[in-house]
Amino acid sequence: MSKIDQPILVSFKLCPFVQRSVITLLHKKIDYTIEYIDLAKKPEWFLKISPLGKVPLMRVGEEVLFESAVINEYLDETNGAPLLPQDPLLKAQYRAWIEFSSSLNNAQHQLTQARREQTFRQIQADLAKKLAHLEHQVGDQGFFAGDSFSLVDSAFAPFLMRSQMLADETGEDSLEDFKKLCKWRDNMLSLDEVNKSVVDDFTELYIESFYERDGYLVALSQ
Ligand SMILES: N[C@@H](CCC(=O)N[C@@H](CS)C(=O)NCC(=O)O)C(=O)O
């Protein structure tokens, strides 16, 4: 594929939604170009083509795609073996869990931003309820379902990766009561497409982002 035909992923280094698309691109061995922007200073050209002003955004020739779940389905449908089931009911359920994963990304982000202990603990308790639903749903072989990778795995892997980093940094692991989720996380973190889906200094950047915020997590880390 010539460089001109490659999809261009417009990105932000810390964004878990961007990371989902990178995982899918890597898993499917699709050549792509990545272009980072500063979300605090969104460039004019980006604002012109991004209806929500959010990343990821994917340029395919003259066309623009937005929303990570949609980008991932496009990548899936146009490259290799499908990562969603064919059965309409099962496929709808997978899509529902992909949507659910977004709420975990948001809760995790709020955890890193909470300033007061009370707010932090409330977000943590809400997150634990969501994780209990997920534990009930997820398979026991290190993938969302069965023994193979699906778009649900790319959707959750960024959350799982960050949960490990937060546990390492603070000593509090939001997944500790959930055996299958821990197994899923371990397996996701052993995959090349997951490990290579972030920049080399991602851990430092991620940890730095919540130290900059100086929220309750910082107190926990000390
Ligand atoms: N539902 C969107 C969420 C994307 C999203 O929230 N991206 C964040 C960065 S992680 C963003 O671009 N925020 C910029 C803003 O809201 O101004 C998706 O799945 O692509």
PDBQT file of the ligand as one rigid body, heavy atoms in Angstrom, charges set to zero:
ROOT
HETATM    1  N1  LIG A 301     -17.002   8.564  21.815  1.00  0.00    +0.000 N 
HETATM    2  C1  LIG A 301     -15.723   9.041  21.327  1.00  0.00    +0.000 C 
HETATM    3  C2  LIG A 301     -14.935   9.601  22.498  1.00  0.00    +0.000 C 
HETATM    4  C3  LIG A 301     -13.634  10.264  22.047  1.00  0.00    +0.000 C 
HETATM    5  C4  LIG A 301     -13.090  11.210  23.112  1.00  0.00    +0.000 C 
HETATM    6  O1  LIG A 301     -13.726  11.462  24.142  1.00  0.00    +0.000 OA
HETATM    7  N2  LIG A 301     -11.881  11.731  22.852  1.00  0.00    +0.000 N 
HETATM    8  C5  LIG A 301     -11.312  12.722  23.747  1.00  0.00    +0.000 C 
HETATM    9  C6  LIG A 301      -9.844  12.427  24.057  1.00  0.00    +0.000 C 
HETATM   10  S1  LIG A 301      -9.641  10.919  24.939  1.00  0.00    +0.000 SA
HETATM   11  C7  LIG A 301     -11.302  14.073  23.041  1.00  0.00    +0.000 C 
HETATM   12  O2  LIG A 301     -11.007  14.166  21.868  1.00  0.00    +0.000 OA
HETATM   13  N3  LIG A 301     -11.593  15.133  23.790  1.00  0.00    +0.000 N 
HETATM   14  C8  LIG A 301     -11.499  16.467  23.280  1.00  0.00    +0.000 C 
HETATM   15  C9  LIG A 301     -12.672  17.302  23.659  1.00  0.00    +0.000 C 
HETATM   16  O3  LIG A 301     -13.684  16.757  24.121  1.00  0.00    +0.000 OA
HETATM   17  O4  LIG A 301     -12.594  18.510  23.449  1.00  0.00    +0.000 OA
HETATM   18  C10 LIG A 301     -14.980   7.896  20.627  1.00  0.00    +0.000 C 
HETATM   19  O5  LIG A 301     -15.194   6.742  21.011  1.00  0.00    +0.000 OA
HETATM   20  O6  LIG A 301     -14.205   8.155  19.685  1.00  0.00    +0.000 OA
ENDROOT
TORSDOF 0
